[in-house]
């Protein structure tokens, strides 16, 4: 199983929602209670070992990488639970985040012990209605 955390924003290159890391751009951390900001920082720190694959990162990203989606490997309970906590914190800060679980994320173009990057196949589920998904 593969797990992805998404917000109701449209991915710029696919018919999918934006992932949790990109959703952090819409957080207004300045106007949050101090305890929530500390919890947010701790949640991010717990994921520091997770790297962004080169195929999807910035200007070095490939065309396939830009159209791909990142998924956590379901057997990594430590990461999945950390992301669940981050999703809760982000929800408290006003950015809704939902979890999607799939058996087949599509054509995998990158894999490591924590995650895969895959070109989405047909039947990709959505967590939010398309009308909610603002364009990035």
Secondary structure in CASP SS format (residue, H / E / C, confidence):
PFRMAT SS
TARGET T0000
AUTHOR 0000-0000-0000
METHOD secondary structure of the structure
MODEL  1
X C 1.00
X E 1.00
X E 1.00
X E 1.00
X E 1.00
X E 1.00
X E 1.00
X E 1.00
X E 1.00
X E 1.00
X C 1.00
X C 1.00
X C 1.00
X C 1.00
X C 1.00
X C 1.00
X E 1.00
X E 1.00
X E 1.00
X H 1.00
X H 1.00
X H 1.00
X H 1.00
X H 1.00
X H 1.00
X H 1.00
X C 1.00
X C 1.00
X H 1.00
X H 1.00
X H 1.00
X C 1.00
X C 1.00
X H 1.00
X H 1.00
X H 1.00
X H 1.00
X H 1.00
X H 1.00
X H 1.00
X H 1.00
X H 1.00
X H 1.00
X H 1.00
X H 1.00
X C 1.00
X C 1.00
X C 1.00
X C 1.00
X C 1.00
X C 1.00
X C 1.00
X C 1.00
X H 1.00
X H 1.00
X H 1.00
X C 1.00
X H 1.00
X H 1.00
X H 1.00
X C 1.00
X C 1.00
X H 1.00
X H 1.00
X H 1.00
X H 1.00
X C 1.00
X E 1.00
X E 1.00
X E 1.00
X E 1.00
X E 1.00
X E 1.00
X C 1.00
X C 1.00
X C 1.00
X H 1.00
X H 1.00
X H 1.00
X H 1.00
X H 1.00
X H 1.00
X H 1.00
X H 1.00
X H 1.00
X H 1.00
X H 1.00
X H 1.00
X H 1.00
X H 1.00
X H 1.00
X H 1.00
X C 1.00
X C 1.00
X C 1.00
X C 1.00
X C 1.00
X E 1.00
X E 1.00
X E 1.00
X E 1.00
X E 1.00
X C 1.00
X C 1.00
X C 1.00
X C 1.00
X E 1.00
X E 1.00
X E 1.00
X E 1.00
X E 1.00
X C 1.00
X C 1.00
X C 1.00
X E 1.00
X E 1.00
X E 1.00
X E 1.00
X E 1.00
X C 1.00
X C 1.00
X C 1.00
X C 1.00
X C 1.00
X C 1.00
X C 1.00
X C 1.00
X C 1.00
X C 1.00
X H 1.00
X H 1.00
X H 1.00
X C 1.00
X E 1.00
X E 1.00
X C 1.00
END
